């Protein structure tokens, strides 16, 4: 099995690249799977239903105009924006999937500071529409 270091992430929110600010990021897809077992079934049976997608990121903040803080704070009260999450940093291909969320809304945004240390941030986006996985 091939392994690839997490060093080449590309992530754009509302067409603004944010990967240079990140120390970590994640994409989480939760599939709804309600049990639909009937009396004649010999074990549990599940039905694949809707899904939810969430993204999170954290790292060092940059409060300069048109940088990370301005990009994330602009999402407060927004109905949703597009997000392009590319975990390999390469163009979409068989071994380089790109995940595109057509609309995601801000769920959380946290700014933390400590005297003499860089300002830190964390944020979470929640899906508000379809998620696609491009490989070509």
C-alpha atoms as a printed R data frame, in Angstrom:
    type eleno elety resid chain resno       x       y       z
1   ATOM     1    CA   UNK     A     1   0.000   0.000   0.000
2   ATOM     2    CA   UNK     A     2   1.395   3.389  -0.973
3   ATOM     3    CA   UNK     A     3   1.693   6.032   1.696
4   ATOM     4    CA   UNK     A     4   1.932   9.771   1.211
5   ATOM     5    CA   UNK     A     5   2.946  12.345   3.778
6   ATOM     6    CA   UNK     A     6   0.397  15.037   4.557
7   ATOM     7    CA   UNK     A     7   2.354  17.941   3.150
8   ATOM     8    CA   UNK     A     8   0.724  18.848  -0.126
9   ATOM     9    CA   UNK     A     9  -2.796  19.884   0.836
10  ATOM    10    CA   UNK     A    10  -4.594  22.431  -1.306
11  ATOM    11    CA   UNK     A    11  -7.773  23.872   0.176
12  ATOM    12    CA   UNK     A    12  -9.768  26.790  -1.157
13  ATOM    13    CA   UNK     A    13 -12.806  28.271   0.546
14  ATOM    14    CA   UNK     A    14 -14.797  30.615  -1.650
15  ATOM    15    CA   UNK     A    15 -11.829  30.485  -4.080
16  ATOM    16    CA   UNK     A    16  -9.340  31.689  -1.401
17  ATOM    17    CA   UNK     A    17  -6.407  29.323  -0.729
18  ATOM    18    CA   UNK     A    18  -6.035  28.658   3.012
19  ATOM    19    CA   UNK     A    19  -3.567  25.755   3.163
20  ATOM    20    CA   UNK     A    20  -0.581  27.968   4.077
21  ATOM    21    CA   UNK     A    21  -2.198  28.768   7.439
22  ATOM    22    CA   UNK     A    22  -3.054  25.202   8.409
23  ATOM    23    CA   UNK     A    23  -1.284  22.899  10.819
24  ATOM    24    CA   UNK     A    24  -4.005  20.263  10.497
25  ATOM    25    CA   UNK     A    25  -7.236  19.696   8.635
26  ATOM    26    CA   UNK     A    26  -9.867  17.024   8.260
27  ATOM    27    CA   UNK     A    27 -12.807  15.946   6.162
28  ATOM    28    CA   UNK     A    28 -15.461  13.770   7.789
29  ATOM    29    CA   UNK     A    29 -18.381  12.194   5.955
30  ATOM    30    CA   UNK     A    30 -21.052  10.612   8.135
31  ATOM    31    CA   UNK     A    31 -23.439   8.247   6.367
32  ATOM    32    CA   UNK     A    32 -26.914   7.872   7.813
33  ATOM    33    CA   UNK     A    33 -27.728   4.164   8.137
34  ATOM    34    CA   UNK     A    34 -31.065   3.615   9.879
35  ATOM    35    CA   UNK     A    35 -31.979   0.073  10.836
36  ATOM    36    CA   UNK     A    36 -34.890  -1.235   8.753
37  ATOM    37    CA   UNK     A    37 -34.953  -4.773  10.106
38  ATOM    38    CA   UNK     A    38 -38.180  -6.693   9.655
39  ATOM    39    CA   UNK     A    39 -39.554  -9.646  11.604
40  ATOM    40    CA   UNK     A    40 -38.335 -12.152   9.000
41  ATOM    41    CA   UNK     A    41 -34.729 -10.847   8.998
42  ATOM    42    CA   UNK     A    42 -32.092 -12.930  10.763
43  ATOM    43    CA   UNK     A    43 -29.969  -9.930  11.673
44  ATOM    44    CA   UNK     A    44 -29.883  -6.159  11.386
45  ATOM    45    CA   UNK     A    45 -30.479  -4.651   7.980
46  ATOM    46    CA   UNK     A    46 -29.577  -1.044   7.255
47  ATOM    47    CA   UNK     A    47 -30.624   1.367   4.566
48  ATOM    48    CA   UNK     A    48 -28.088   3.854   3.255
49  ATOM    49    CA   UNK     A    49 -29.695   7.268   3.555
50  ATOM    50    CA   UNK     A    50 -28.473  10.856   3.409
51  ATOM    51    CA   UNK     A    51 -24.965  11.887   4.456
52  ATOM    52    CA   UNK     A    52 -23.373  14.805   6.237
53  ATOM    53    CA   UNK     A    53 -19.960  16.273   5.488
54  ATOM    54    CA   UNK     A    54 -17.853  18.358   7.844
55  ATOM    55    CA   UNK     A    55 -14.491  19.991   7.431
56  ATOM    56    CA   UNK     A    56 -12.208  21.383  10.085
57  ATOM    57    CA   UNK     A    57  -8.900  23.188  10.140
58  ATOM    58    CA   UNK     A    58  -6.542  24.739  12.645
59  ATOM    59    CA   UNK     A    59  -3.263  26.601  12.606
60  ATOM    60    CA   UNK     A    60  -1.648  30.023  12.901
61  ATOM    61    CA   UNK     A    61  -3.863  32.994  12.184
62  ATOM    62    CA   UNK     A    62  -3.130  35.906   9.900
63  ATOM    63    CA   UNK     A    63  -5.230  38.998  10.529
64  ATOM    64    CA   UNK     A    64  -4.001  40.882   7.437
65  ATOM    65    CA   UNK     A    65  -6.596  42.004   4.907
66  ATOM    66    CA   UNK     A    66  -7.741  39.265   2.509
67  ATOM    67    CA   UNK     A    67  -6.079  36.525   4.574
68  ATOM    68    CA   UNK     A    68  -7.446  33.688   6.689
69  ATOM    69    CA   UNK     A    69  -9.358  35.637   9.340
70  ATOM    70    CA   UNK     A    70 -11.076  37.770   6.700
71  ATOM    71    CA   UNK     A    71 -11.995  34.669   4.667
72  ATOM    72    CA   UNK     A    72 -13.422  32.679   7.573
73  ATOM    73    CA   UNK     A    73 -15.146  35.590   9.330
74  ATOM    74    CA   UNK     A    74 -16.898  36.497   6.068
75  ATOM    75    CA   UNK     A    75 -18.758  33.184   6.423
76  ATOM    76    CA   UNK     A    76 -20.552  34.285   9.608
77  ATOM    77    CA   UNK     A    77 -24.220  34.515   8.628
78  ATOM    78    CA   UNK     A    78 -23.512  33.250   5.108
79  ATOM    79    CA   UNK     A    79 -25.847  30.693   3.555
80  ATOM    80    CA   UNK     A    80 -22.819  28.786   2.278
81  ATOM    81    CA   UNK     A    81 -19.834  28.921  -0.017
82  ATOM    82    CA   UNK     A    82 -17.973  26.493  -2.238
83  ATOM    83    CA   UNK     A    83 -14.996  24.596  -0.867
84  ATOM    84    CA   UNK     A    84 -12.354  22.642  -2.798
85  ATOM    85    CA   UNK     A    85 -10.408  20.169  -0.633
86  ATOM    86    CA   UNK     A    86  -7.454  18.451  -2.300
87  ATOM    87    CA   UNK     A    87  -5.549  16.263   0.200
88  ATOM    88    CA   UNK     A    88  -2.682  15.402  -2.184
89  ATOM    89    CA   UNK     A    89  -2.038  18.856  -3.628
90  ATOM    90    CA   UNK     A    90  -2.141  17.475  -7.175
91  ATOM    91    CA   UNK     A    91  -4.655  17.853  -9.969
92  ATOM    92    CA   UNK     A    92  -7.513  15.374  -9.838
93  ATOM    93    CA   UNK     A    93  -6.384  11.956 -11.030
94  ATOM    94    CA   UNK     A    94  -6.734   8.241 -10.300
95  ATOM    95    CA   UNK     A    95  -4.421   8.531  -7.281
96  ATOM    96    CA   UNK     A    96  -5.221  12.135  -6.401
97  ATOM    97    CA   UNK     A    97  -8.882  12.664  -5.492
98  ATOM    98    CA   UNK     A    98 -10.271  16.161  -5.132
99  ATOM    99    CA   UNK     A    99 -13.353  16.752  -2.975
100 ATOM   100    CA   UNK     A   100 -15.611  19.647  -3.888
101 ATOM   101    CA   UNK     A   101 -18.441  20.875  -1.691
102 ATOM   102    CA   UNK     A   102 -20.834  23.079  -3.636
103 ATOM   103    CA   UNK     A   103 -22.051  24.805  -0.488
104 ATOM   104    CA   UNK     A   104 -20.813  24.730   3.080
105 ATOM   105    CA   UNK     A   105 -21.659  26.922   6.009
106 ATOM   106    CA   UNK     A   106 -19.527  28.010   8.925
107 ATOM   107    CA   UNK     A   107 -20.266  25.950  12.010
108 ATOM   108    CA   UNK     A   108 -17.530  27.130  14.408
109 ATOM   109    CA   UNK     A   109 -14.683  29.661  14.426
110 ATOM   110    CA   UNK     A   110 -12.314  30.032  17.355
111 ATOM   111    CA   UNK     A   111  -9.388  32.417  17.857
112 ATOM   112    CA   UNK     A   112  -6.911  31.684  20.653
113 ATOM   113    CA   UNK     A   113  -4.026  33.845  21.762
114 ATOM   114    CA   UNK     A   114  -1.197  33.484  24.275
115 ATOM   115    CA   UNK     A   115   1.305  36.202  25.103
116 ATOM   116    CA   UNK     A   116   4.476  35.786  23.058
117 ATOM   117    CA   UNK     A   117   2.955  33.050  20.888
118 ATOM   118    CA   UNK     A   118   1.409  33.115  17.422
119 ATOM   119    CA   UNK     A   119  -2.348  33.580  17.267
120 ATOM   120    CA   UNK     A   120  -4.129  30.276  16.680
121 ATOM   121    CA   UNK     A   121  -7.442  29.536  15.021
122 ATOM   122    CA   UNK     A   122  -9.750  26.623  14.443
123 ATOM   123    CA   UNK     A   123 -12.892  26.426  12.368
124 ATOM   124    CA   UNK     A   124 -15.489  23.959  11.178
125 ATOM   125    CA   UNK     A   125 -17.596  23.927   8.041
126 ATOM   126    CA   UNK     A   126 -20.732  21.842   7.599
127 ATOM   127    CA   UNK     A   127 -22.073  20.722   4.245
128 ATOM   128    CA   UNK     A   128 -25.127  22.467   2.897
129 ATOM   129    CA   UNK     A   129 -25.316  20.681  -0.470
130 ATOM   130    CA   UNK     A   130 -23.712  17.900  -2.487
131 ATOM   131    CA   UNK     A   131 -20.144  16.663  -2.087
132 ATOM   132    CA   UNK     A   132 -18.334  15.351  -5.155
133 ATOM   133    CA   UNK     A   133 -15.104  13.364  -5.547
134 ATOM   134    CA   UNK     A   134 -13.195  14.104  -8.750
135 ATOM   135    CA   UNK     A   135 -10.474  11.757 -10.018
136 ATOM   136    CA   UNK     A   136  -9.975  13.084 -13.528
